[in-house]
Structures are given as C-alpha cells and as structure tokens.
Amino acid sequence: MGASAQTWRCGNTYSDQPCEGGRTVKVDDRRNDADRKASEDAARRNERSAGRLARSRQSMEREALSQGGATTFDAGRFTTNAQPLTPAEKTAQVRQRKHMAEPRPTSARFNSPSTDDATPKETSKKKKKKE
C-alpha cells in the first residue's frame, strides 16, 4: 500500500473505503527490504513443501487403493505410526460402513383407516334388505 492509503476496520473486515461505524487502522510495514525478502522466500519454501507433501499423500492413497486393502480414508494411517482414531474419524468410518452395507428390509407396518374419519367404520353390521 502507498503511504497515503488508509485502511478501515468495519466490524471483522478491512477495507480501503470508509464505512459506517468503521475506524482507521495503521498498517505501516516497518520491515526493511531484507526482512521482507526473507519472509517471501520462507512463504515460497512452505508452499513448495506443502505441494510435495500433498503429492506424496496422494500417491500413497493411490497405492493403497490399488492394493485393495485400505480405503482412501485410512491410507495415511497405515504409512505412519498407528494413532488412535479421533471421534470425527470414527464417525466417518461408521457412516462409510453403513453406506457400503446391504440395505436391511423395512419392518414397519402401518394399519390406519383408509378414510379421513377419526374412528374406523364398523363393517360387522348387516344391512337390512328391502322387501
């Protein structure tokens, strides 16, 4: 940002234009050029490292799937030290097992009158024949 630009805080967001109830915020970057360059270099190294880790994880998942053993969800767990599952992971595994299982037949039976009457009609009464 240039030296003449102002930054406004509007609630939890920041803007370069004033807003109702907003206030100005000082955003001076007091780092020198060497510090700024070192910070940018570190960010680039972290991005490259994250990319390598993601590609490695994806290749391990593909390998585990091709062997037919572990699912994508579990592939990383078998390549590292076995750690206990978190509650969220347990829930996801249960959900996955439910989706993979054969559906169970329904056992619900509903007996209700076929009309909108509150009480069922009695069918045992015989009609009188006209003579």
N, C-alpha and C positions, 0 to 999 in steps of 0.2 A: 504494500500500500504506500501511496505517496505520503509525504509529511503533512499535507493539507487535508487529507481524507479523515473523516470522523467515523467511528463505529458506534452504533446504538444498540443497547440491550433492550429488547422488547419481550419481557417475560423470560422464557427459556431459549429464545432465539436471538441471533445477532444480525444486524442489517447495516447497510451503508446509508440508509434513509431514516429520518426521524419517524417515530411512531407515537401514538397516544400512550402516555404513561411511561415512555421509554426514557432512558438516560444515557449519556455519552460514557464511553469506556475508553481508557487509554490503552493503546495497543502498540506501544513502542517496542521494537525488536532491538534490544541493546547488545546483541551478539555481534562480534566482529566477523569479517568475511571468512576467516579461517574456521571459526566455530560453526558458522552456517554451512560451509562446505563439508566439514566433518559430519555434521548432523544429516545432511543429504546423502552422503556416502553410506552412513550406517543404515539409513532407511532403505537404500537400494540393496545393500547386502542382505538385510532382513527379508526383502521381497524375493530375492533370488533363493534364499534358503527355504522360505515358505513354499515356493514353487517346486523345489527339489523334493521336499517332504511330501507334498501333495501327490506328485508323480510316483514317488516310492510307495505311498499308501495305496494308490490306485492299482499299481502293478501287483502288489501283494493281494489285494482283493480279487483281481482277475485270476491270479494263480490259484487262490483258494477256491474260487467258483469253478474253475476248470477241473480241479481235482474232485469236485463233488462233495467235499467234506463240509467245510464251514460255509455259512452264508456270508453275504457282504457285511452284515451287521457284526458278525463275530470274527472276521478275517484278521483284524488287527490284534485281537486278544490272544490269538494263537502264536503270533510272531514275537510278542513281548512277554514279560513276566505275567503269569496269570494273576489278575487282580479280581477281587470280588466285584460283582455287578452292582451298579448303582440302582436305586429304585426305579428310575426312569428307564434304564436298560432292561430291567426285569419286566416292567410293564410292556415295553415294546416287544420283547420276546414272546410274552403270553399272547399279545394281540396278533403277532405273526403266526403263532401256532394255531390260534383259533381260525384264522383265515385259510390256513393250509389244510385243516381237518375236514373230513366229510361232514356235510350238514346232518344234523340229527332230525328225525321226523318229529313233527309237532305233536303234542299230546293234548292240546287244549280242545275242549268240547264245549260248545255253547248251545244251550237249549233256551230259546226265547220264543215268545209268541210271534207269529208272523204278521200280526196286525199291530196297529198303534194303540190298541186298548191297554189299559193298565192291568186288567185282570184277564186271564185267558178265558175264552168262551167254553162253556161246558158242552161237550159233544155227546154225552150219555143220554140226554133227554130224547125221547122219541116224538116225532111229530104225529099229530092226530090226523088220521085220514078222513077226508070228507066223504060222506056217503051220498 
